[in-house]
Amino acid sequence: MKMLARVGVAFATLLLGVSAAHAEPGMPVGVRWWGGDTVSVETYWNLSVSISGSPGDARDADLSIVLSDLPEDAGAGYYSALGGELDISLDRPVNAENVTAENVTIEPTDPAVIASPYDLAGNTIRVRSFAGDALWVLVQGDGVSILYTNDEGASSIPDEITTEIASIDVLVLPIGVKDPGALIAGASARMLVPIGFRSPKGREFKAFEERLGSAAGRQDAAGNTTAVSTNLQTGAPGLEVLRSRPWRAKGKLGVLLKNIDRKNRKSQSVFAPLSPNQMNHKPSNGAHAPRWNVEHMTGTELAFFTRVYSNLDPDVPAIQRFPAQQPPDYTPAHPEWTGGEEARRMERVLALRNRFAYLLDSVDLDTLPRGAPAFTGSLEGMCERVAGHYDEHTAHVLKKFKLDDWPED
C-alpha cells in the first residue's frame, strides 16, 4: 500500500506540474520505406498514404498513390499520379469510423487561395502530383511536407512546389539521381530519404553518397521509419538512411510494449460503446467523468514515451496533454466525442508509441532514460507503470457503471 501511495503522489505531482492550456507543438509524422520505391506516410490521426511505382508494390493504407496506370480492379483508395494533376484530401471526421478521400477543387484566381493555396484544417492530409522533368508526389499534413519521386532522371523541383513551399521537410529520392545535392538545394529540404537500394554498403549507394558530397550529413536508422514534425525545422540537411524492414522490439522490451498494447486495447473495449452523455457523466459521488480517465491515461502514455523519444530525436516533440487533476477543475477537451472516438484516441496514442519505438533500440531496460519520470526507476519500470495505469483507471470506470445514477444512454 505504501508503494501505491508513493506512485499515486508521483503521478499527481507530474500531472499538476503541467498547464492544461500549454500550447502543444505539431504531432510527429512517420515516413517509412518498405524497400524498392515504396514509401508510406503515417500521421497522428492514424491516416496513412502509400506511394509506389505500381499497385502491386503498394502498402495497405487509407490512400494508395501509384506512379503508373491503374488496373480496372484496383479498387477504392487507389489513385494514379500520372499527368501531374492529382489533388486529393484524406480525412476521417470525428466520430466516424471510415476515412474520406475527396478531390480538392479550389479556384486559383481567388486572392485567398493565392496567399494560402489550401487550408489543411484539422487532421487532413493533402496529396498532389506534379509533372516536370519527373513525376512528383507531394504529401502535406500535420504541418509538414514530404516530396517524393522514383524517377532517376529528376533534375529539378517543379516551380509550382517551390513557389508555394519555402522548405520541404522530407525529400524522397532514388539513389540513381545524378545530382541529389542540387535537388536538396532546389527544395530547400531539411531531410533526404534515399530509396531504391539493396544495401547502404553496396557500390550503387556509395556512388550516390559520392555524388551527394557534403550536401547532407548521414544518419543510419534502426528500422524503416523516421520522424518529422514542426518541432525541428532548422539546421543542415540530414541524410536518413532507412532499412527496408521495420524495427521490432526484441526480448523483454517486446513483451513490455505488447503488454501496454493489451492493456490499452482492453480499456478501449470498455469506452467504445459509450455515448457522449455517458462519457461526460459526473457521478454523484464526486468522482471523475469517464472521459477524464481516457484523457488522463492517454496523456500519461503520450507524455512518458514522447519525453524519452524527444531526447533521442527532437523531431518527436514531448507531448503533454493532461486534464486538470481535480473533478471541479476539469473541462473536457472534446465533450462531443463518442466513446468510440475516445477509444480511437487511445489507439492513436498506442500507434504513435509503437511507430517511433525504434528510438528505444539503444536504451538499456535497466536504466532510466533521459526524460522519463524519475519515480519509474528505469525503462522497464516506466513500461510497467503505463500498463498498470490503464488497469487502474479502467477499473475505476467499471465501478461507475454500477452506480445508481449511471445514465442508460
C-alpha positions as CSV (number, residue, x, y, z in Angstrom):
1,M,0.0,0.0,0.0
2,K,2.8,2.4,0.8
3,M,4.3,1.8,-2.7
4,L,1.0,2.5,-4.4
5,A,0.6,5.7,-2.3
6,R,4.0,6.9,-3.4
7,V,3.3,6.2,-7.0
8,G,-0.1,8.0,-6.8
9,V,1.6,11.1,-5.3
10,A,4.3,10.9,-8.0
11,F,1.6,10.8,-10.8
12,A,-0.3,13.7,-9.3
13,T,2.9,15.7,-8.9
14,L,3.8,15.1,-12.6
15,L,0.3,16.0,-13.8
16,L,-0.2,19.1,-11.7
17,G,3.1,20.4,-12.9
18,V,1.7,20.8,-16.5
19,S,-0.6,23.6,-17.5
20,A,-3.7,22.3,-19.3
21,A,-3.5,25.4,-21.5
22,H,0.0,24.6,-22.7
23,A,0.3,25.0,-26.5
24,E,1.5,21.8,-28.0
25,P,3.9,21.5,-30.9
26,G,2.9,19.7,-34.1
27,M,2.4,15.9,-33.9
28,P,5.2,13.8,-35.4
29,V,4.7,12.2,-38.8
30,G,6.2,8.9,-39.6
31,V,7.9,8.4,-43.0
32,R,8.6,4.8,-43.8
33,W,10.5,3.0,-46.5
34,W,9.5,-0.6,-47.5
35,G,12.2,-1.4,-50.0
36,G,12.2,-0.7,-53.7
37,D,10.4,2.5,-54.4
38,T,7.6,2.1,-51.9
39,V,7.2,4.7,-49.1
40,S,4.3,5.3,-46.7
41,V,3.4,8.4,-44.6
42,E,1.6,8.0,-41.3
43,T,0.1,10.8,-39.1
44,Y,-1.1,11.0,-35.5
45,W,-4.7,10.8,-36.6
46,N,-3.7,7.3,-37.9
47,L,-4.2,8.3,-41.5
48,S,-1.8,6.6,-43.9
49,V,-0.7,7.2,-47.5
50,S,1.2,4.7,-49.6
51,I,3.3,5.8,-52.6
52,S,4.8,3.3,-55.0
53,G,5.6,2.7,-58.6
54,S,2.9,0.2,-59.2
55,P,-0.2,-1.1,-57.4
56,G,1.4,-4.4,-56.7
57,D,4.1,-2.7,-54.5
58,A,1.6,-0.5,-52.6
59,R,1.3,-0.9,-48.8
60,D,-2.0,-1.4,-47.0
61,A,-3.0,2.2,-46.5
62,D,-6.0,4.6,-46.4
63,L,-4.8,6.1,-49.7
64,S,-2.5,4.4,-52.2
65,I,-0.8,6.6,-54.8
66,V,0.9,4.8,-57.7
67,L,3.1,6.4,-60.4
68,S,1.7,4.3,-63.2
69,D,-1.7,3.3,-64.8
70,L,-4.2,1.6,-62.6
71,P,-5.7,-1.7,-63.5
72,E,-9.5,-1.9,-63.7
73,D,-9.7,-3.9,-60.5
74,A,-7.5,-1.6,-58.4
75,G,-10.4,-0.9,-56.0
76,A,-11.2,2.1,-53.9
77,G,-8.4,4.1,-52.3
78,Y,-6.1,3.8,-55.3
79,Y,-5.1,6.8,-57.4
80,S,-2.7,7.3,-60.2
81,A,-0.3,10.3,-60.0
82,L,0.2,10.2,-63.8
83,G,-0.4,13.6,-65.6
84,G,0.6,15.6,-62.5
85,E,-2.9,16.7,-61.8
86,L,-3.8,14.6,-58.7
87,D,-5.2,16.6,-55.8
88,I,-6.8,14.5,-53.0
89,S,-7.7,15.3,-49.4
90,L,-7.8,12.5,-46.9
91,D,-9.5,12.7,-43.6
92,R,-11.6,10.9,-41.1
93,P,-14.3,13.1,-39.5
94,V,-14.7,13.0,-35.7
95,N,-17.0,10.2,-34.5
96,A,-16.8,8.5,-37.9
97,E,-15.2,5.1,-38.3
98,N,-14.3,5.4,-42.0
99,V,-11.9,7.7,-43.8
100,T,-12.9,10.0,-46.6
101,A,-10.9,10.8,-49.8
102,E,-12.1,13.7,-51.9
103,N,-10.9,15.6,-54.9
104,V,-9.7,19.1,-53.9
105,T,-11.3,21.9,-56.0
106,I,-10.0,25.4,-55.5
107,E,-10.2,28.5,-57.7
108,P,-6.6,29.6,-58.5
109,T,-7.7,33.2,-59.1
110,D,-9.0,33.7,-55.6
111,P,-6.7,36.0,-53.7
112,A,-7.1,34.0,-50.5
113,V,-6.1,30.8,-52.4
114,I,-3.0,32.5,-53.8
115,A,-2.0,33.6,-50.3
116,S,-2.7,30.2,-48.8
117,P,-3.4,27.5,-51.5
118,Y,-5.2,25.1,-49.2
119,D,-6.1,25.2,-45.6
120,L,-5.2,21.8,-44.2
121,A,-7.8,22.0,-41.4
122,G,-7.6,19.7,-38.5
123,N,-6.1,16.3,-39.3
124,T,-6.5,16.4,-43.1
125,I,-3.8,15.1,-45.4
126,R,-3.5,16.6,-48.9
127,V,-1.8,14.6,-51.7
128,R,-0.9,16.1,-55.0
129,S,1.1,15.1,-58.1
130,F,3.2,17.4,-60.3
131,A,4.7,16.7,-63.7
132,G,8.1,18.3,-64.6
133,D,11.2,16.6,-65.8
134,A,9.9,13.9,-63.5
135,L,6.7,12.9,-61.8
136,W,6.5,14.1,-58.2
137,V,4.1,13.4,-55.3
138,L,3.6,15.9,-52.5
139,V,2.1,14.9,-49.2
140,Q,1.2,17.5,-46.7
141,G,-0.2,17.0,-43.2
142,D,0.3,17.9,-39.5
143,G,2.3,21.0,-40.7
144,V,5.0,19.1,-42.7
145,S,5.6,18.3,-46.3
146,I,7.0,15.2,-47.9
147,L,8.1,15.3,-51.6
148,Y,8.6,12.0,-53.5
149,T,9.9,10.8,-56.8
150,N,11.1,7.5,-58.0
151,D,12.4,8.9,-61.3
152,E,16.2,8.7,-61.5
153,G,16.0,11.3,-64.3
154,A,14.8,14.0,-61.9
155,S,16.9,17.1,-62.1
156,S,14.8,20.0,-60.8
157,I,11.9,20.7,-58.4
158,P,8.7,22.0,-60.2
159,D,8.2,25.7,-59.8
160,E,4.7,25.2,-58.6
161,I,6.1,23.5,-55.5
162,T,9.0,25.9,-54.7
163,T,6.7,28.9,-55.2
164,E,4.3,27.6,-52.6
165,I,6.5,25.9,-50.1
166,A,9.7,27.6,-48.9
167,S,11.2,24.4,-47.5
168,I,10.4,20.8,-48.0
169,D,10.7,18.8,-44.8
170,V,11.4,15.4,-46.3
171,L,12.7,14.8,-49.8
172,V,12.5,11.2,-51.0
173,L,14.8,10.3,-54.0
174,P,16.0,7.2,-55.7
175,I,19.8,6.7,-55.4
176,G,20.2,6.8,-59.1
177,V,19.6,10.6,-59.5
178,K,22.6,12.4,-60.9
179,D,22.7,15.4,-58.7
180,P,21.0,14.9,-55.3
181,G,22.6,17.9,-53.9
182,A,21.0,20.2,-56.5
183,L,17.6,18.7,-55.7
184,I,18.1,19.2,-52.0
185,A,19.0,22.8,-52.6
186,G,16.1,23.3,-55.0
187,A,13.6,22.1,-52.5
188,S,15.4,23.7,-49.5
189,A,14.9,20.2,-48.0
190,R,16.0,19.5,-44.4
191,M,15.9,15.8,-44.7
192,L,16.7,13.4,-47.5
193,V,15.4,9.8,-47.6
194,P,17.1,7.7,-50.3
195,I,15.2,4.7,-51.8
196,G,15.8,2.0,-54.4
197,F,18.9,0.4,-53.0
198,R,19.7,-3.1,-51.6
199,S,22.3,-2.2,-49.1
200,P,23.9,1.0,-47.9
201,K,27.2,-0.8,-48.2
202,G,26.8,-1.5,-51.9
203,R,28.6,0.2,-54.8
204,E,25.5,2.0,-56.0
205,F,24.8,3.6,-52.6
206,K,28.5,4.6,-52.2
207,A,28.3,6.2,-55.7
208,F,25.2,8.0,-54.6
209,E,27.0,9.3,-51.5
210,E,29.9,10.5,-53.6
211,R,27.5,12.5,-55.8
212,L,25.8,13.8,-52.7
213,G,29.1,15.0,-51.2
214,S,28.6,17.3,-48.2
215,A,25.1,18.3,-49.1
216,A,23.6,16.2,-46.2
217,G,25.0,14.6,-43.1
218,R,24.3,10.8,-42.8
219,Q,22.4,9.1,-40.0
220,D,21.6,5.4,-40.1
221,A,18.2,4.4,-38.7
222,A,17.4,1.3,-36.6
223,G,14.4,0.5,-38.8
224,N,12.5,1.7,-41.7
225,T,11.0,4.8,-40.1
226,T,12.0,8.4,-39.5
227,A,10.1,11.1,-37.7
228,V,9.4,14.6,-38.9
229,S,7.5,17.4,-37.3
230,T,7.2,21.2,-37.0
231,N,9.2,20.9,-33.8
232,L,12.5,21.0,-35.6
233,Q,12.8,22.7,-39.0
234,T,16.2,24.2,-38.9
235,G,19.8,23.1,-39.3
236,A,21.8,21.4,-42.0
237,P,20.1,18.8,-44.2
238,G,20.3,15.3,-43.0
239,L,20.6,12.0,-44.9
240,E,18.3,9.5,-43.2
241,V,19.4,6.0,-44.3
242,L,16.4,3.8,-43.5
243,R,16.3,0.0,-43.5
244,S,13.8,-1.7,-45.7
245,R,12.2,-3.6,-42.8
246,P,10.5,-2.2,-39.7
247,W,12.2,-2.3,-36.4
248,R,10.9,-5.0,-34.0
249,A,11.3,-4.8,-30.2
250,K,13.2,-7.9,-29.0
251,G,13.2,-9.8,-25.8
252,K,11.8,-8.3,-22.7
253,L,11.2,-4.9,-24.2
254,G,9.0,-6.5,-26.8
255,V,7.0,-8.2,-24.1
256,L,6.6,-5.0,-22.1
257,L,5.4,-3.0,-25.1
258,K,2.9,-5.7,-26.2
259,N,1.6,-5.7,-22.6
260,I,0.9,-2.0,-22.8
261,D,-0.9,-2.7,-26.2
262,R,-3.1,-5.3,-24.5
263,K,-4.0,-3.1,-21.5
264,N,-4.7,-0.1,-23.8
265,R,-7.0,-2.1,-26.1
266,K,-8.8,-3.8,-23.2
267,S,-9.5,-0.4,-21.9
268,Q,-10.7,0.7,-25.4
269,S,-13.3,-2.0,-25.3
270,V,-14.8,-0.5,-22.1
271,F,-15.1,3.0,-23.5
272,A,-16.0,2.3,-27.2
273,P,-19.8,1.6,-26.6
274,L,-20.4,4.8,-24.5
275,S,-22.3,7.8,-25.7
276,P,-21.1,11.4,-25.3
277,N,-23.6,11.7,-22.5
278,Q,-22.2,8.7,-20.7
279,M,-18.6,9.9,-21.3
280,N,-19.4,13.3,-19.8
281,H,-21.4,11.9,-16.9
282,K,-20.3,13.2,-13.5
283,P,-21.1,10.6,-10.8
284,S,-23.0,11.9,-7.7
285,N,-20.1,10.6,-5.5
286,G,-17.9,13.4,-6.8
287,A,-15.6,11.1,-8.9
288,H,-14.4,12.0,-12.4
289,A,-16.4,11.6,-15.6
290,P,-15.3,8.6,-17.7
291,R,-13.9,11.0,-20.3
292,W,-11.4,12.3,-17.8
293,N,-10.0,8.8,-17.3
294,V,-9.3,8.5,-21.1
295,E,-7.6,11.9,-21.2
296,H,-5.6,11.0,-18.1
297,M,-4.5,7.6,-19.3
298,T,-3.6,8.7,-22.8
299,G,-2.0,11.9,-21.6
300,T,0.3,9.8,-19.3
301,E,1.3,7.3,-22.1
302,L,2.0,10.2,-24.5
303,A,4.0,12.2,-22.0
304,F,6.1,9.4,-20.7
305,F,7.2,8.0,-24.0
306,T,7.4,11.2,-26.1
307,R,9.6,12.8,-23.4
308,V,12.0,9.9,-23.8
309,Y,11.7,10.0,-27.6
310,S,12.2,13.7,-27.8
311,N,15.6,13.4,-26.1
312,L,16.6,10.8,-28.7
313,D,15.1,12.7,-31.7
314,P,13.8,16.3,-31.4
315,D,11.5,15.6,-34.3
316,V,9.3,13.7,-31.9
317,P,8.2,16.5,-29.5
318,A,7.4,16.0,-25.9
319,I,3.6,15.9,-25.9
320,Q,1.9,16.9,-22.7
321,R,-1.9,16.8,-22.8
322,F,-3.2,16.3,-19.3
323,P,-6.6,17.2,-18.0
324,A,-7.0,19.1,-14.8
325,Q,-6.4,16.8,-11.9
326,Q,-9.4,17.6,-9.6
327,P,-13.0,17.0,-10.8
328,P,-14.2,20.6,-10.1
329,D,-11.4,22.0,-12.3
330,Y,-11.9,19.6,-15.2
331,T,-13.1,20.7,-18.6
332,P,-13.4,18.0,-21.3
333,A,-11.1,18.5,-24.2
334,H,-13.7,17.2,-26.6
335,P,-17.1,16.8,-24.9
336,E,-18.8,15.9,-28.3
337,W,-16.7,12.8,-28.9
338,T,-18.3,9.4,-28.5
339,G,-16.8,6.6,-26.6
340,G,-15.8,5.2,-29.9
341,E,-13.8,8.3,-30.8
342,E,-12.1,8.2,-27.4
343,A,-11.2,4.6,-28.0
344,R,-9.7,5.6,-31.3
345,R,-7.8,8.3,-29.4
346,M,-6.3,5.5,-27.3
347,E,-5.4,3.6,-30.4
348,R,-3.7,6.7,-31.9
349,V,-1.6,7.0,-28.8
350,L,-0.7,3.3,-28.9
351,A,0.2,3.6,-32.6
352,L,2.4,6.7,-32.1
353,R,4.3,4.9,-29.3
354,N,4.9,1.9,-31.5
355,R,5.6,3.9,-34.6
356,F,8.7,5.6,-33.0
357,A,9.7,2.8,-30.6
358,Y,12.7,2.2,-32.7
359,L,14.3,5.1,-30.8
360,L,14.4,2.7,-27.8
361,D,16.8,0.4,-29.7
362,S,19.9,1.6,-27.8
363,V,18.2,2.1,-24.4
364,D,19.0,-0.3,-21.6
365,L,15.9,-1.6,-19.9
366,D,17.6,-1.3,-16.5
367,T,18.5,2.4,-16.9
368,L,16.3,5.5,-16.5
369,P,16.1,7.1,-19.9
370,R,16.6,10.8,-20.1
371,G,13.1,12.4,-19.9
372,A,11.5,9.5,-18.1
373,P,9.8,10.3,-14.8
374,A,12.3,9.6,-12.0
375,F,9.8,7.6,-9.9
376,T,9.6,4.9,-12.6
377,G,13.2,4.0,-12.0
378,S,14.0,2.5,-15.4
379,L,12.7,2.0,-18.9
380,E,11.3,-1.3,-17.7
381,G,9.7,0.4,-14.7
382,M,8.2,3.1,-17.0
383,C,6.6,0.4,-19.3
384,E,5.1,-1.4,-16.3
385,R,3.7,1.9,-14.8
386,V,1.9,2.8,-18.0
387,A,0.4,-0.7,-18.4
388,G,-0.7,-0.7,-14.7
389,H,-2.1,2.8,-15.1
390,Y,-4.6,1.5,-17.8
391,D,-5.7,-1.3,-15.5
392,E,-6.2,1.1,-12.5
393,H,-8.3,3.7,-14.3
394,T,-10.3,1.2,-16.3
395,A,-11.3,-0.4,-13.1
396,H,-12.4,3.0,-11.8
397,V,-14.7,3.4,-14.8
398,L,-16.2,0.0,-14.5
399,K,-17.3,0.8,-11.0
400,K,-19.1,3.9,-12.3
401,F,-21.4,1.7,-14.3
402,K,-22.8,0.2,-11.1
403,L,-23.8,3.5,-9.5
404,D,-27.5,4.3,-9.3
405,D,-27.1,7.5,-11.2
406,W,-25.3,5.9,-14.2
407,P,-27.2,7.0,-17.4
408,E,-28.6,4.4,-19.7
409,D,-27.7,6.3,-22.8
